[in-house]
Amino acid sequence: MYKNKLQFLHCVVLALMVCLPSSLLCQDNNVSLVLAEENAQREEIQRYFGYEDVLFRYLTLPYDISANVNQQGKYVDIGFALFALIPLTLLLLVYKNKKWFYGLTLFFTLYFFLCLNYSFVMNSDMSRYNPATDLITTSEDVDIFQFVLEEVYAIAGALTGPIVDGLGYITGPEDHVTYPIILALFIGIVWLVLRRQDVSDRFKVIFLITAIFSMLWWLLSGGIIWYGFVLLPLGYAFIFYGNRDRKERLSSASFKGLKVLSFSIIGFWVFTAYTSRISNISVLYSIEGPTKDTGKEIVDWKLMPYTVGIANAQQSLDNLAPNLSVAISKMNTDDALILQCGSSLQFDIENDQYRIFEDNNLSYFFGVANQHKSQSGITSYYRSVGIKYIILDLKLPTLDRTPERTLTRKFGAMLGLLKDNPSIRLVATDQQVYVKMPNGSLSPRMGVFADPNLTQAQAFHVIGSYAVFEIL
């Protein structure tokens, strides 16, 4: 069983390394690809935005960034507090008008259910699925939380299915209705707030600034959260002043209840986020999954010895990734060009600004492979343009969110170039694979490609993060 979702993604890499098709392995085989959707912007930028039809891509974005739907990780996790409290603040503006209040409540509920159509849950083996659309059989020992979550998704799918189908007729990969709909929603919300006579001018100014920045981020950011960090303090200011304006118009008990609810939501999020941070919970790339020490490291033990002066730079590099100093030393012996496919090793390479050609989405390799077709042809081309080293991020496919899996397929073709190629030699990697000895025992050694006769669980001793190859 896969113990966490990123490890589940990483199994794609393991499968490629163990089970590469034989058509990719021989010296002069064809390693070209035909990927109609190959596009670096689609792979790199759109993964923050989503791959739904364009209208749903925009409509679900506020929920997606709050629930970490498109990108998972601490650096893109802003939490659910804003998504929970901003609609509540808007409802308070019209709570005395029953038609507006119940109408907006129904709208926000349907919107939330609509977003669930493009979200996911994790089953017991950490596979992603949507209970409303995917035929996934859960285990009998499913806990109560997963059971309730699946039922909520199923209800959401049933209620919003007709809406999704109806809007599907007017949208697609491209359309002419998304921007008018987004603009209409923006104008409607602004009109709803600014027409109120019972809110302060200060609140209206804060709301208008927040609304304008939100609109610009919504249309121009491509879903990248850090382009809109200014919206975080603006959003909480909007909630604070909106609720404060309601204080004089709500009963003491109602306002106290609202205050307790708001601070409970914010407090719960701050507590859980702080706990996650100080625990330094990270992904442990091992076949066995998280160890007994997972979540117990407030600081990174790999860097701390260097920080306090008891380890030198080379020892710290080897702590971060075994054999890394060997790879860096080898590449620093000359001024040859380097093809870097992911990773951040360039910071330790001399004259990196002149020597390194970045191909993080393998688009350059994609063009070369389609032109030169074979291992020998691609290798000869790289040699002819002065490229002597290839740095490969072994976790590169985990970035792939495209429905077509274009980055994963290009990564597989890159492995096909590197495996059993007499013109390419492995310099160093932090990955260890098992080799079957004459007596039948398994012995670990540095390597990228596992013995195809071993199962995935038997093949890898340590899952690595990088590999450096030399073109001979």
N, C-alpha and C positions, 0 to 999 in steps of 0.2 A: 504494500500500500504506500502511496505517496503521502508524505506527512505534511506537505504544505504546497500551496498553489504554484510558487515559483519553481519548486523542485519538480512539480508535474510538468511545467513548461520545459525544464531542463532535460527531461527524459527524451524530448525530441532530439536533442543533441546526441544523447547516448545512442538512440536508435540509428541515427545517421552514421555514427562511428562504428557501430557493431554490424549494421545490416545494409551497408552501401550496396546498391545494385551492382552486379558484376559488370554491367555495361559502362560503369564509371571507373573501373579499377585498372584496366590494362594500360600499357604504356601509350599506345597510340589510339585509344578509344575516343569516341566523339563525346565531348563534355559540353556541347552547346545546349542552350535552353531556348524554348519558345514560350515566353511569358507575355501574354497580351497586356496584362495589367502591371508590368514591371514599371515602377515609377518611384524614384527616391523620395519625392515629396509625399506621396501616398503612404509610403512605409514609415517615414520618419515623423512627419508633421501630423498626418491625419489620425495617427494612433491616439493622439490626445483628444481628438474631436469625435471619433466614432466612424463607423462604416455603414450606418443606416442610410436609407433614402434621405435626400438632403433636408427635407422639411423636418423629419424626426430627428435628424442630427442636430439641428438648431433648437428644436423645442425641448428636447431632453437634456440639453447641455447643463442647465443649472442643477438638475438632480445628479447627473453623471459626475460632475466635479465634487459634489458633496458626498456621494457614496463611493467614490473611487471606482467607477464602473470601467472607464476606458483605460486608465493607468492606475496600477496599484503600487503603492510605496509611500513612505513617510513624507518624502519631499513634495508629493502632490496631494496630501491629505489635509484638507481644511476643516473637515468635520461636518456634522449635520446641524449644528446649532443655528446657523444663519438660515438654512433651508427650512428649518422648523419654525423659527420665530418671525421671519419677515412676513409670511402669509398670515400669521396670527396678528401681527401688528396692523396689516391692511384690513383684516376682519374687524378689528376694534374701531376703525374709522367709521364703519357703517353698521355697528351692532344694533343701533336703535331702529334702523330701517330693515324690517324683516325680509323683504323681497331681495334687497341687495345682500344682506347677510347670508341667507340660505342659498342664494344664487352663487355667491362667491365660494361658499363652503362646498357646494356641489362641483364647481369648476376646479377648485384646488384638489378635491378628492379624485376626480376623473383625470386630472393632469398627473397626479401621483401614480395612479393605476396605469396610465399610458406609459409613463417612464419605466414601470416594472416590465413592460413588454420587451424592453431592450436592455434589461439588466440580467443578473444571473445569481444563482446561489451555488454553494459547494456541497457535493454529497460526501459520503463517508470516506471515499478515497481521493477527495479533493479535486474531482472533475467538475468543471463548470457546466451548468445547464440551467435552462429556464423551465420551471414546472408547467408553465402555460403553453409552451410550444414544443418542448423536447420530450421524447419518449424515454425517460430514464426510470429505471426500477430501483427504488431505494431499498436498502437493507431492512430487515425486520427489526433491528435494534435501533432504529432512528429515534433520536431524542425528541422531546416535546417541542423544542424551539424550531427544529427543522420541519417537523410536521405542520406546525402553525404557519411557518413561512411558506411552505409549499401550498397550503390552502389559500393564503393571501394572494400568492401569484396566480393560482388557478382562477380565483374570483376576479382578479384584476384583468386577466386575459379574456374571460367571458364577457365582462362589462364593456371593455374598450375594444374588443375585437371588431365590432361593426365600425367604430371610429377609425381604426387603423386601416381597415379595408376601404372605407370611403375615401380617406385622404390619400390612399395609395393610388387612386385614379388620377390625382392631380400632381403627384410628385414622382421622383425617381432619382437617378444619379445627378440629374440636372432638372431644373424647373423654372417657371416664371412666377411662382406664387409665394415662395418662401419669404423673400424680402418684404413684399406687401403685407403678409400676415404678421411678421415680426414687427414691422412698423406700426401696424394697427394695434397690436398688443401694447406696444410702448406708449402710443398716444392715448389709448384707453386708460391705462394705469395712471399716467400723468394727469389726465383730465379728472379721474376719480379722486385723486388726492388734492389737487390744487383748487378744485371747486368747493372744497369743504371750508365753511366759515368758522368752524369750531376748533381749528388747529392753529398753532402759533406760526408766525412768520419764520421764526428760526427753524421750526420743523420743516416748513415748506422749502426753505433754502437748502437744508441738508438733503431732503428728499430729491430735489431737482438735480443737485450735483451728483448724488448717488445714481439717479436714474440715467443721467447723460453718460457717466463713466461706464455704467453697466451696459448700456446700449452699444457704446463704442467697443467695449471688450467682447460682447456677444457677437458682434458682426466681424470684428477684425482679428481676434486673437487666435482663431483656430483651436480653441479649447485649452490653450496653454495657460495654466493658472498664474504663473508668476508675472504675466503681462498685466494682471489685474489685482495685484496685491493691495493697491490703494483702496479697493472695494471692501476689504476686510474691516478696517476701522470705520469706514463710511457706513457699512452695513450695520455695525453695532451701534453707531451713533443714531442711525435711523430708528433702530429698535428702541433705544433708550429714550429719545425725545418723543417718539410716537406714543410709547406707553406712559411717559410722564404727562403728556397732554391729556391722556384719558383719565388721569388720577382724579381730577376734580369732577368728572362726569360719571364715574363709577362709584358704586357703593363701597364702603370700607372693606367689607368681606370680599367683594369681587376683585377689588384691586389687590388685596393681600394675596388672594388665591392666584391671580395672574403673576404677581411678583414672585411667589414661591415657585410656580411652574417655570418661569423664565430662568430664574437662578438655578433651579434644579437641572434644567437642560444644559445650561452653560457649565455648571459645576461638574456634572457627570462627564461631559466631554473633556474638560480640562484635566480632571483626575485620571481618566483612562489614557489620554494622550501623554500626560506626564509620566505615568507608570510605564508606558511603552518606551518612552525615551530613556529614562534612567536604567531600564532593564537592558537596553542595547540589544533588543531582540532582533536577530538578523537571520538570514537564510543560511543554513548549513548544508552545503552541497555534498552530501554523502548518501550512499545507498541506504544506510540505516535510518536516515532522517535525523531530526533534532535529537541531541544528546541530553543527558541528565543536567548539563550545565547551561542549556539554552535559556536565555533570559536572565542570567545572573551576572553579566558583565557590564558594569556601569561605564567602564572605560575599555578601550580596545587594547588588549594585551600585546598585540603585535606592534603597536606604536609606542606604548608607554615606556619600554626600556630605553628607546632613543630619546624620548622626551626628558627623562630624568638623568640621562648621560651615562648609562651603564651598557649601552650597545652603540656601535658605530653605524654609519650609513649603510654599509654593505650587509651587515647582520640584520638591520631593519628591513632591507629589501628582501632578504631571504625569509624573514618572518612573515612578511606580507604575502610572498609567493615563493616557494622553494625554487631554486635554480635561476631566479630572476637576475641575480648579479652576474651569473654566467652569460646569460643572453645579452645583458647590457654591455658587458666587457667585450664580447665578441663583436657587437655592432659598432663599438667605439674604436675598434682597431683600424678602421679605414673610413673613407668618406663616401662609400657607396650609397646609392639611393635605396629607400625602404618603402615598401608598400604596406601601409597600416590599415588593417580591416578591423575597426573597433579598437578597444583598449585605450589606455592613457599612458603608455610607456614612453611617449615622446619627450616627457619632461626630464627623463634621465639620459637621453641620447644627445651626444655632442652635435652641435650644428643642426639640430632637428628642424629648424625653420627652413633650411636649404635642402635637406635630405629626404624628408618624409612626404610621401604622397598619401593623403587620406582617402580611403575608399570604404567608409563606414557602412554603407548600404550595398556594397559589392556591385554598384552600377558600372564602375569602370571595368571590373572583372567580367561582368555580364556582357559588355560590348566586345571585349577581347575574346571571350570564349565563343561568342557567336561568329566572330570573324575567323578565328584560327582553328577552331573545332577540336583539336586533339591536345593531349598532355604535352607532347613534344613541340607542337606549334605554339601553344600558349607560353610554355617555358622559354622557347627561343625568342619570342617577342619581348617578354620581360627582360631577358638578358640583353637584347639589342638596344633597349632604351635605358640601360644602366641600372635596372632594379636588381639588387643582389639578395635582399632579405625580405621576408614576408612575416608580418606580425598579425596573428589571428586571434581574435577574441572568441574563445570557445563557447561563450554564453550568448553570442550574437543572435541566434534564432529566438531567444526568449523575448526579444524586442518585437517580434513579428506579431502584429494584430490583424493583418490583412486577411480577408476571407479566402483569398487565393493562395495564401502562404508563400508569397513570392520570395521574401527574404530567406525563409527556411529552405526553399528549393535552390536558391542561388548558393546558400551556404553548403548544401549537399554537393553541388557541382564543384565548389571550391575544395571540399574534402576529396572529391574525385580527382582533382588535379594533384593534390598533395600526396595521396596514398599510393604507395608502390611506384613512385616516380623516381627513376634512377638519377635524374638531374636535380633532385631536391633532397636536402638533408635536414633532419630535425636538429636544431641547435639546443633548445631548452624548452621545457614546459613544466608546469607544476602538477600535471596530471600523471597518475600512475595506473598502469594497466597490469593485469596478471598474465604471466606467461607460463604455459604448461611445461614443466620440466620432464626429462626422460623417465623419471620414476613416477610420473603422474601427478606430482604435487604442483601447486600453483605458487609462483614467486612474483612479487611486484617489481616493476621497473618503470622508469620514466618513459612515457609514450603517449601518443594521441589516439592511435587506432588499436582497438582491442582485437583479440583473437576471435574470428568469426565462428569458431567452433564452440565458444563459451557462451553461456547465457548472459543476459545483461547484468544480472545480480552477481555472476561470477567474474565478469570481465574487468571491472574497474575496482581498484583499491582506493584511489582518491580521485574525486572529480575536480578537474583543474579549471583555471580561468583564462589561461593564455597559452600560446605556443609560438615559437619563433623558428622559422625555417630559412635555410640558406640555399640560394640557387647556385649550383656548381658550374 
